[in-house]
């Protein structure tokens, strides 16, 4: 069994997936990750073959000073 650890920065939970990606990314002013990005990454991880996995993924926002 393969397990991927996602280390995410702060998410923009104010904008749902119905909000266009560009707008959701701008609304966080570089401090928040658009939910669209997390969904895209999870879809990519699920699409990997059984021969590989991603052990750890760190996804901070561009302007997140903690990373």
Secondary structure, DSSP 8 states (H G I E B T S, - for coil): ----EEEE--EE-SS-TTS-HHHHHHHTTTSSEEHHHHHHHHHHHHTS-TT---SEEEE--TT-TT-
